[in-house]
Amino acid sequence: ILGIDLVGMVTSIDAEGTKECILRSPGLRLRHWIEISRSLPRGAPTKGLDVILPSRFNADQGEVEIRGGKKIDMSTILVKTVEENVGEEEEEWDALDQEEVESMKEISSALNVKAIDEVDVENYPRFLIRDFDAVKQGQRIDALLKALLPASKVVFEKQKADKEKAKVAAELREKREMMRKQQKERDSMSARNLGLGGQVVADTF
């Protein structure tokens, strides 16, 4: 649901001697994480789950790192949310769509990766759990689930709502099309009846 295709542990560059859990998510974008975070408890990203987005996805401000556990300070982030993008030129949205298509290719290519060291994760959007080596091996899956489930639930509920909206919209289109056809048939029948009526009147004279 969160688009994670690679998971692995790497040595931390910030805290010497510790290891971090890296979860690569090629399709993750800053605008996505902002929208997800708004729907989480207290409107803040889950504590212990950080997000890093490389500079190539944020040309105006370089690499962006969002720490979990506190609300995102929008005053320090240059990004437009979905609502703020209303009115933007369609070409820009087409570019974003193409960008996400390319990210799906990255996810597919991950099938051939045997170790996270084979990939330059610094070039990709990713989730980060610090000091992961401090978590006992038998508890690491539970730790990952605890960190990821809140955001996953938000995305799942959003997808569910979108599917329901799409279903309602499809049903509405079908009803409108049926009504249009029925009206066309009634109009055609009325025209035929008027034609026959005119013929009967003419025959009486």
N, C-alpha and C positions, 0 to 999 in steps of 0.2 A: 504493500500500500504506500509506503514511503519511498519506493523506488530504490531500495538498497540492494546492490548487486555484489558487493565485496565486503567482507568483514575480516579484520586481522588486528594483531597487536604490533605496535611499533614503539621503539624507544623514544621517550619524550625529549624534545629539544629545549623545553622550558624548565622541567624539573629533572635534573640529572639522576640517573639510576632508576627511574620509574618507567612504566610502560603505559601506553594509552591504547584504547580500543578505537580503531578507525572503522567507520561504516560509510563506504562510498555510496553516494546517491547522485548519479550523473544528471538526473532531471530536476533536482532541487534548485529552486531559485529564491532569491531574497524575498520577493513578493509573496511566494508560497508560504514561507516560514512566518512572515508577519501575519498573514491571514489565519494560519493555523494557531499561532500563539494567542491571538485575540480570543479564540474560542476555548482555550485551556483555562483551568482553575486560576483565578486571580489575574487572568489575562496575560500570563507570563509563561515563557518556555519552561519545560520541566527541569527542575534542579538536577544538576549532574550531567545534563545532555547539552553539549555545546554544538554550535553550527559554524562551519568555516566555509566561506565562499571565495574562491580565487579572484584575483584582480581582473582576469579576462572576462568575468561576468559582471564586473562593476567598474566600468571604465572611468566613472567620475570620481571614485574614491579609493581605488585599490582594493586589497583584500579586506573582507569584512568578517569579523568574528563576533558571534552573538553568544553570550554566556547564559546558561540556563539558570533559572531560579529568580530572575528579576525581569521586570517589564522592559521591553525594548524601547530605548530612548530614540524616538523618531526624529528628534532634532539633530541627531548625529548621523542619520542615514538618509542618503539621497536615493529614494526609490519611489516609484508611483504605484499605488495599489490599484486594484481593479476599478474601484469607483473613480479614482482620480484620472484614470486613463480614458474615461468616456470622452469622445470627441477627438481622440488621437487618430492620425491617418491610418487607414487599413493596412498600408504597406508595413508599418511598424509591427502590427499584430501578426501579419503574415510571417515576418522575420522571426518573431518569437515562436510561432508554431513550428517553423522549420528548425529552429534551435532545439526544440524538444523532440522533434523527429530524430535529429542527429544523436540526441542523448540516448534514445532507445537503441540505437545501433551500438553504443558503448556498452549498454546493459547486456545485449546479446553477445558481444565479444568477450564478456567476463566468463563465459562458460569454459574458456580454454585456459584461464588463469589458475595456477596451482598455489601460488603464494602472493600475498599482498605486496611483497617486495618487488615483484615483477612489474608493478604498475607505479607510475609516478603520481601518487595520490594527491600531491600538492597542486596538481592542475585540475582537480575535480572538486565539486561541492561535496561536503562530507559532514557526517556527525562525528562527534568526538566525546569519549568518556575517559576522563583523566584518572590516573592512578588505578587502572583496571587490574594491575597485577596484585594489588592489595586485596582484591576479592578472591575468596577461596575458589578453586577450580570447580568444585561441585555446586557452587552458587552463582557461577557466571551467567548461565542462561537465564536464571531468575532475575539477575541484575539487569541484563539487557532488556528483558520483557518489561520490567518495572520502568525503565527509562523510555522505552519506545511506545508502549501501549497507549498512554494518554493522547499523543499526537496521532497514532494510528486510528484510534477511535474517532477522533475529530474528522479525519480524512474519510473514514468509512461512512460515517453519518452524512457527510457532505455528498459523497458519491451516491448514497442511497436516496437522498433528497433530490439530487439532480436526475436520477433515473426515474423517480416518481413524477417529477415535473415533465420529463420527456415523454413519459407514458400518457400523462394527461393531455399534453399538447398534441400527441399523435391521435388520441381518441377524438379530440376536438376537431382536428383537421378532417378525420374520417366522417364525423357527423356533418360538418359543413359541406363536404363533397357530396354526401348522400342527399342533403337538403337541396343542393344546387341541381343535382340530377333530377330529383323529384319535381322541383320547380320547373325545370326545362321540359320534363314530360307533361306536366300540367299545362304549360304554355302551348306546347305542340298540340295537345288534345283540344284545347280551347280554340286554337286556330283552325283545326280540322272541322270542329263543330260549327264554327262560324261560316266556314266555306260551304258545308252541306246545307246549312240553314238558308244561305243566300240562294243556293241552287233550287231549293224547294219553293221559295218565294217566286223565283223567276219562272218556274214551271207552271205556276197557277195563273199566270197572265197569258 
